Each structure stands twice: as structure tokens, then as C-alpha cells.
């Protein structure tokens, strides 16, 4: 996990490692701060459950994820879209549908749509995740298409429609990482600058 905010010296800084170990259909999460991050003058506690010290830190028993990482994961609507996408892809690929875990949700959000100052990698030399260009925000001109896709997915027979996966991808691309009570979506203008659309 890297910190990346304006004014941070030398660009993104490695802050620490979030580990996810699968255990009986769930994940045990732990976080370890990077030693170099702890030595920085701008190091700060990231979450009430994550104190500034070296070594692994585990979740309290009644939590399934650190609050900090929930802020960078999809909300209920985004999780539903991701599950539907995986189920549809499983049918197409003739494989068994798999339950999505917390790490799947966290790393399944397109990096360019993340709201906030954290970015995630599974390999220090690799790209920030998710880097699937198919999940980039649709351009400004397609707001009506986004509305159409959301209405089509409400149909009972939607999963049988040939456009089902396209509608899901469009909605996951534009809205899977945004929380809150009002419907929101990320967009891009004609110059590909990011915009936030809220109803």
C-alpha cells in the first residue's frame, strides 16, 4: 500500500503491507507498517486500529476489515455489481462462481477511480491495481447510456440478455468505488479529466 498525495516528497511512498490469508471461506487480514515509512516525519496512524509501530497488527474479532481499507473498497452497490460480473464471467467461462473476498473488492477497483490518497499493488515493481483499462470511466457523453444500463439491470430477465455483461462493466467502471446514500458515478470530460456525477 502506497501513500500518494500532492506535496509528498518523491511521489508515492510505501506505507506498509496488508496481508490477506484465506481461512474457511473468509480472510484473516493483518497490516504491517513499512520501517522506512515509520521513520518519515510525515508518518501518521492510518486507522484507530493501526498504531504506529513495527510488526503485524490484526483486526479486532468483531471486524472483517480495517476501517481505512473499507473507505477504498466498493460500497454495497459496487460489491453487488462485482459479484454479478464474476457470476456472469463464470457462466461464460464455464467455471464455478467463486465467493469474492475483502481483498478482491479492495483490489478490484480501477486505480484511476480511487477517491483518496492510498494506492494498492500486489507486487512492488508492478502496476497500481486495478489496472484493467476496460474499467475506466466512460466519457461524459455516455451519461444516458449509464442510466439505460442501470434500468436494464433491474429487469428480472436481465442476466439472459446478451448485453448483460456490457451493462455490468459500464456500471462497475463508473460507480463501484463510490460510497454514500446518493447515487454517484465517476466520469471523464472531453479532455479525459475525471469528474464526479451525483444524482
LUMRO-350758 format. One record per residue (C-alpha): x, y, z; residue in one letter. Coordinates in steps of 0.5 Angstrom, whole numbers, padded with zeros to 4 digits, always signed. Example, Ala and Ser with C-alpha at 12.3 -4.5 7.8 and 13.67 -1.06 7.14 Angstrom:
<recs>
+0025-0009+0016A +0027-0002+0014S 
</recs>
This chain:
<recs>
+0000+0000+0000X +0003+0007-0002X +0001+0014+0000X +0000+0019-0006X -0002+0026-0004X +0000+0032-0007X +0006+0035-0004X +0009+0028-0002X +0017+0029-0003X +0019+0024-0009X +0012+0021-0011X +0008+0015-0008X +0011+0012-0001X +0011+0005+0001X +0007+0005+0008X +0006-0002+0009X +0003-0009+0007X -0004-0011+0008X -0004-0019+0008X -0010-0023+0007X -0010-0030+0009X -0016-0035+0007X -0019-0039+0012X -0025-0043+0011X -0028-0038+0006X -0026-0032+0009X -0020-0028+0010X -0015-0026+0016X -0013-0019+0015X -0006-0016+0018X -0002-0010+0017X +0005-0008+0018X +0008-0001+0017X +0014-0001+0013X +0020+0001+0017X +0022+0007+0012X +0015+0010+0013X +0015+0010+0021X +0022+0014+0020X +0019+0019+0016X +0017+0026+0019X +0010+0026+0016X +0008+0018+0018X +0002+0018+0022X -0003+0013+0024X -0008+0011+0019X -0013+0008+0023X -0015+0007+0030X -0014+0000+0030X -0007+0001+0027X -0002+0004+0032X +0005+0007+0029X +0009+0001+0031X +0013-0004+0027X +0010-0011+0027X +0004-0014+0024X -0003-0012+0027X -0009-0016+0027X -0016-0014+0027X -0021-0014+0033X -0025-0020+0033X -0032-0016+0031X -0029-0013+0025X -0028-0016+0018X -0023-0011+0015X -0020-0004+0018X -0024+0002+0017X -0019+0005+0013X -0019+0000+0007X -0027+0000+0007X -0026+0007+0005X -0022+0005-0001X -0027-0001-0002X -0033-0001-0006X -0040+0000-0002X -0046-0005-0002X -0048-0003-0009X -0041-0003-0012X -0040-0010-0009X -0046-0013-0012X -0044-0010-0019X -0037-0014-0018X -0041-0020-0015X -0046-0020-0021X -0040-0019-0026X -0036-0025-0023X -0042-0029-0024X -0043-0027-0031X -0036-0029-0033X -0036-0035-0029X -0042-0038-0034X -0039-0035-0040X -0032-0039-0038X -0036-0045-0036X -0033-0045-0029X -0035-0045-0022X -0037-0038-0019X -0033-0036-0013X -0034-0032-0007X -0031-0025-0007X -0027-0024-0001X -0025-0017+0002X -0018-0017-0002X -0022-0018-0008X -0026-0012-0007X -0021-0007-0005X -0016-0009-0011X -0022-0010-0016X -0023-0002-0016X -0020+0001-0022X -0014+0005-0019X -0016+0012-0023X -0022+0012-0020X -0020+0011-0013X -0022+0017-0008X -0017+0019-0003X -0009+0018-0002X -0008+0011-0002X -0006+0006-0008X -0005-0001-0008X +0000-0006-0011X +0001-0014-0010X +0008-0013-0013X +0012-0007-0011X +0015-0007-0018X +0008-0008-0021X +0002-0003-0023X -0002+0000-0018X -0009-0004-0018X -0014-0005-0021X -0010-0003-0028X -0016-0006-0032X -0017-0001-0038X -0024-0004-0039X -0026-0001-0032X -0024+0006-0034X -0029+0012-0033X -0034+0012-0039X -0034+0019-0042X -0038+0025-0041X -0042+0024-0047X -0045+0017-0044X -0049+0019-0038X -0055+0017-0042X -0052+0010-0043X -0050+0009-0036X -0058+0011-0034X -0060+0006-0039X -0055+0000-0036X -0058+0001-0029X -0065+0001-0031X -0064-0005-0036X -0060-0009-0030X -0067-0008-0026X -0070-0013-0030X -0072-0020-0028X -0069-0023-0034X -0063-0018-0035X -0058-0024-0034X -0060-0027-0040X -0059-0021-0044X -0053-0021-0049X -0052-0014-0047X -0052-0016-0039X -0044-0016-0038X -0043-0010-0042X -0048-0006-0037X -0045-0009-0031X -0038-0007-0034X -0040+0000-0035X -0043+0001-0028X -0037-0002-0025X -0033+0002-0029X -0036+0008-0026X -0039+0007-0020X -0036+0001-0016X -0032+0005-0011X -0036+0011-0009X -0040+0010-0003X -0045+0015+0000X -0053+0015+0000X -0054+0019-0006X -0052+0015-0013X -0045+0018-0016X -0041+0016-0021X -0034+0018-0024X -0034+0021-0031X -0029+0024-0035X -0030+0030-0040X -0027+0031-0047X -0020+0032-0044X -0020+0026-0040X -0020+0030-0034X -0024+0026-0028X -0031+0028-0026X -0036+0026-0021X -0043+0026-0022X -0048+0026-0017X -0056+0025-0017X 
</recs>
